[in-house]
Amino acid sequence: MPKEARPRPKLEGVASAERVLAVLTAFQRGDDALELTELARRTELVKSTIMRLCISLEKFGLIERLDDGRYRLGVEAARIGSVYQQSFALEERVVPVLERLAAESLETASFYIRRGNQRLCLFRADSPYPLRMNVRPGDMRPMDQSAIAQVLAAFGERTPQDKPELPLYSSGVTDPHVASLAMPVFGAGGRLIGAMALTGPSSRLTAERAGTLAPRLREEAERLSSELGAQT
């Protein structure tokens, strides 16, 4: 007797996974939050399917639904992104530079990347002073008018035509008592990797003192960019 044909495995799980990935990868560089209509246009999925998928994605922190009904990538997506960055040995390149800057400047040195409308602290070397910033690697901060956020915004897509004077300095933006000095760090093809910054109390990291620290921060950022493949 002929052997019974085995039933073919159902592919619903695979198809569902592909739809989930379609929603996640619909977000592009520079996106803040997307309307449901825009997600439907980019994914070619019906709105009811997207809403159902987003409920599952919210449970895992990969998607956040805003009060106005728009969707944006969640904190878990940022965490995965940070793991991706570290997988390219970024940590072993960046952290020694931050430690050197912190030791020389006596201020906190940190490295940020952009995640949607927030910035993520990826690496940090603490100031030896007890009075210092308490942001830790993995913490998120807004894309405001601080020097770090300005660098990430200005160089995130492409090198701006009107180049700002670097490093950028800000004081009292995210926190009224904190000042920062920031430089962009580039990789191959001129792609922005992140922002390297010195941060400290505004009473200590004044504009005058930032001016004395600027050449070393610029030198280290440019050297690191070169090591990461940027053309000088």
N, C-alpha and C positions, 0 to 999 in steps of 0.2 A: 504494500500500500504506500502511496506517496506520503512523505512526511508532511505534517500540518505546517503551514506557513506560520512563522512566529509573528505576532502582532508588532507592528512598527512602534517604537517608543514615541510617546507624545512629546511634542516640542513646545508646549505652552510655556514651560519654564524658561526655555531659551528665548522664545519670542518676548516674554515679559521682561527678561533681563536686558534684551536689546532696547526695549522701549524705555526702561529706566535709564540706560546709558545715553539714549538719545536726548532725554530731558537734561541730564547733567551736562552733557557736552554741548548743549545748545547755548550755554553761557560762554561769552567771548571776552577777550581782554578789553577792559574799559567799561564793561557792563556794571550797572549798579543793581537794579532790580528790574524784572521783566514782567510785563502784563501777560495774562493768560493767552490773549490773542496773539502776542508776539511769539510765545512758546509754541503755540499751535502752528504758526507759520513756519518757524524754524525746524520743527520736528516732523511736520506733516501728520501729526496725531490729532484726534478730536479732543475737544476741551475736557469732556467728561473723563477720558482716559488719563489725560495729564493730571487732572485734579486727584484722581484715585492714586496715581503713582506718587504724587507729591505728598500725600498723606503718609505713605510708607517711608518716603525719603525724610520727612520731618522727624519720624520716630528715631532715625539714626543720626540726626543732626546734620544731614547733608543738604537740606533745603530749609529755608525759613519763609513762612508766609507772613507778609506785613499786614498791618491793619487796613491798608487801602486795597488789599487783594493781590498785590504784586508778589512775586517770588524772587528770592535771592539765594545764593549759595550759603550754606550754614557753616558753623564753626568747625564741624568735623571735616568738611572739605578743605578748610585751611590747615587742619592738622595733617591730613594726608599730603597736602601740598608741601608742608614743611618736611615730612618724611622723604618725599621725592627730592627736595632740594638737598637734603643731607646725604641721600644715596649717591650723589655725584661728588662726594668728598668735599662739599662746600665747607663743612664744619672745620675740617683740618686746615683749610686755607684761611678761613676768616677768623677763627677764635684766637690764634696766636697774634694776629694783628690787633685785635681788640684788647688783648691782655697787655700788649706793648703800649698801646695808646693810653690805656687806663693807668699803667704804671708811670708813664711820663707826665700825663696831664693831671693826674690825681682826680679825674672825673670818671663817671661811668661811660664806658664805650659799648655801643650796641649796634646790631645789624637788623634792619627791618625789610620786610617784603610787603607788597600790596595784595590784599584779598578783597576784591569788590570795593565797597565804600569804607573799608577798614584797613588798618595796617597791623601786621603781625610781627611781634618781636621774635626773631628767630634765634639769635645768639646775643650774649651779653657778658661783659667783664665788669665787675663792680669797682666803684671807687673805694679807696681805703677809708674814706671819711664815714663816720656813722650817719651823717646827714646826706642822704642820696635818694635817687629815684627807686621805687620799689616795684617797678615793672619787671616781670620775669619772662623768660623764654616761653612762648606759647600764648602770652597775653595779647589781647587785641586792643587797639586804640583807634579813634576816629580819623578819617581823612579830613583833617581840619586845616588851619593855616599855620600849623607848626612847621618848622624847618624840615623835619623828616617827611611829613606828608606832602609838603610842597615839592621836594625832590622826587618823590615817588610819582606824583601827579604830572610834573613837568616833563620827566624823561620816560614815563611809562610806555608811551606809544612809539615815540621816535624823538630824536634829538630836536629840541625846539629851535625854530629859526632865530628867535631872539634869546640867546643863551643868558640865563640869569648869572649874576656874579656869584661864584662859588668859593668857599662853602656858604650855604645859606644859614642865617642866624635868626632865631626867634626867641621871644621871652614872654612868659605869662599867657600862652595860648591855650593849650590843653589843661594846664594847671597854672594858676596865677603865680606860683612860687618856683616854677621850673623854666630853665632856658636850655636851648639845644643848638648845636652846630652840626650841619649835615652835608654829606657829599654823596653823589651817585657812584655806584660801582657797576661796571659794564662787563659783559662777556663777549663771546664770539658774535660777529655781525653787528656789534654795537648795541646788542640787546641789554636792557637794564636788568641787572640781577637783583639789586636792592639798594638801600640807603645805609651808609655807615655814619654813625653820629656820636658826638660827645654830648652828654647831658648832665646837668647839675643844678643846684639851687641858683635861682636868678641873682641872689645876693652875692654869689661867688663867681658864677659864670656870666660875668657882665659882658657887654658888647666889646669893651676894651680888652678884657682877657681873652675873649673869643678871637679877637684879632691876632693875638700872639699865638694862639693854638692853631689857627687856620692853616698855616703852611704845612705843619706836620700832618694834619688830617688830610689835606689835599695830596700830599706826597704818598701817604699810605694807601689812600683810595686809588690813586692812579697806578701804583705798583701792583695792588691787588687786581685791578682791572686787567692789567697786562698779563698777570699770571693766569687769569681766567679766560684769556683768549682775545681780549679786546685789542684792536689795532691802535697803536699810539700815534 
